[in-house]
Amino acid sequence: MAASSAAGSYDFAALGTDSGELDRLQLQASRSARLELALLERFGLRDGQTVLDLACGPGVISRLIAETHPACPVTAMDLSPELLDAARAEAAGAGLERIRFVQGDVYAPPLEPGQFDFIYARLLFQHLEDPLRALQAVRPLLRPGGRLCIMDIDDDWLTLVPEPQGFQAFTEAAARAQAQRGGNRRIGRQLGRLLEAAGYSDVALHVETVSSRQLGMRAFLDITLGFKRLLLSGAELEAAAGTLAAAEALVDDPQAWALVGVFLASGS
Ligand SMILES: C[S@@+](CC[C@H](N)C(=O)[O-])C[C@H]1O[C@@H](n2cnc3c(N)ncnc32)[C@H](O)[C@@H]1O
């Protein structure tokens, strides 16, 4: 996977079409969609607001918001033309032509300032080389009183019980690989500080636990380990093989649990 300064540690084109990444993204967003919608509403999403799905990827969340909030004009922006094509096709298939798709970079969004009541950035900030600059670039897009809500992860809040041997080494290798590409798998804890530093007010930070009991162990593992696995290659991937096999075995263990802390940060 090649690094590029705008895409940071997430360059969809470089992952390759046979990586299964599009399916993983769709699964990741769809599985938790209903849980997430309730959280977004808690964070201020209301029908009638002008909404931006920032770094929309395949557009699962853009479609969810458009379906459940028929009076919301929804804009969906992403850097990747390939993901936008997939998102457009899905939206057309679902009869949601009113979603406006825009190709753009979070560091220089090609959008009119002052137009959004609610901006949602899901799993973007862990990939950015300069999250502070991105937050500064997004702030002018908000209307007075509008809110940016960020959902992202922090790997120290990921736990498998029982823990497969070598699991810590595996997550650390993935974190190193993502950091080499400009990302940060421990971005969650930084989000409150970054929002304040970028000039947002009324900043809040919450951690929500999502478990294998809610998603199912199969989906939980695909969602939380899939991208980490893609980050590794060669000797590191070989070293992780036993750990990944032990993690897979949890699917058949009815007593196993898996938990992840999902960070939700917001500011006006
Ligand atoms: C892990 S995906 C998340 C996609 C979507 N938000 C979701 O949750 O399904 C990260 C997304 O960030 C996009 N991205 C990365 N760097 C970006 C940038 N500088 N500007 C806009 N989008 C970017 C990628 O193209 C990708 O769609």
Ligand as a Chemical Component Dictionary entry (heavy atoms), coordinates in Angstrom:
data_LIG
# 
_chem_comp.id                   LIG 
_chem_comp.type                 NON-POLYMER 
_chem_comp.pdbx_formal_charge   0 
_chem_comp.three_letter_code    LIG 
# 
loop_
_chem_comp_atom.comp_id 
_chem_comp_atom.atom_id 
_chem_comp_atom.alt_atom_id 
_chem_comp_atom.type_symbol 
_chem_comp_atom.charge 
_chem_comp_atom.model_Cartn_x 
_chem_comp_atom.model_Cartn_y 
_chem_comp_atom.model_Cartn_z 
_chem_comp_atom.pdbx_ordinal 
LIG C1  C1  C 0  -11.890 3.632  6.469 1  
LIG S1  S1  S 1  -12.609 4.519  5.164 2  
LIG C2  C2  C 0  -14.124 5.042  5.928 3  
LIG C3  C3  C 0  -15.205 5.323  4.904 4  
LIG C4  C4  C 0  -16.574 5.681  5.495 5  
LIG N1  N1  N 0  -16.552 6.884  6.286 6  
LIG C5  C5  C 0  -17.114 4.543  6.302 7  
LIG O1  O1  O 0  -17.087 4.628  7.535 8  
LIG O2  O2  O -1 -17.532 3.551  5.698 9  
LIG C6  C6  C 0  -11.660 6.015  5.103 10 
LIG C7  C7  C 0  -12.133 6.950  3.990 11 
LIG O3  O3  O 0  -11.401 8.182  4.064 12 
LIG C8  C8  C 0  -11.193 8.632  2.736 13 
LIG N2  N2  N 0  -10.103 9.611  2.774 14 
LIG C9  C9  C 0  -8.813  9.397  3.110 15 
LIG N3  N3  N 0  -8.121  10.548 3.044 16 
LIG C10 C10 C 0  -9.000  11.509 2.654 17 
LIG C11 C11 C 0  -8.894  12.901 2.397 18 
LIG N4  N4  N 0  -7.716  13.540 2.513 19 
LIG N5  N5  N 0  -9.996  13.576 2.031 20 
LIG C12 C12 C 0  -11.189 12.940 1.890 21 
LIG N6  N6  N 0  -11.357 11.616 2.109 22 
LIG C13 C13 C 0  -10.269 10.910 2.483 23 
LIG C14 C14 C 0  -10.882 7.353  1.982 24 
LIG O4  O4  O 0  -10.988 7.489  0.585 25 
LIG C15 C15 C 0  -11.915 6.417  2.584 26 
LIG O5  O5  O 0  -13.130 6.464  1.897 27 
# 
loop_
_chem_comp_bond.comp_id 
_chem_comp_bond.atom_id_1 
_chem_comp_bond.atom_id_2 
_chem_comp_bond.value_order 
_chem_comp_bond.pdbx_ordinal 
LIG C1  S1  SING 1  
LIG S1  C2  SING 2  
LIG S1  C6  SING 3  
LIG C2  C3  SING 4  
LIG C3  C4  SING 5  
LIG C4  N1  SING 6  
LIG C4  C5  SING 7  
LIG C5  O1  DOUB 8  
LIG C5  O2  SING 9  
LIG C6  C7  SING 10 
LIG C7  O3  SING 11 
LIG C7  C15 SING 12 
LIG O3  C8  SING 13 
LIG C8  N2  SING 14 
LIG C8  C14 SING 15 
LIG N2  C9  SING 16 
LIG N2  C13 SING 17 
LIG C9  N3  DOUB 18 
LIG N3  C10 SING 19 
LIG C10 C11 SING 20 
LIG C10 C13 DOUB 21 
LIG C11 N4  SING 22 
LIG C11 N5  DOUB 23 
LIG N5  C12 SING 24 
LIG C12 N6  DOUB 25 
LIG N6  C13 SING 26 
LIG C14 O4  SING 27 
LIG C14 C15 SING 28 
LIG C15 O5  SING 29 
# 
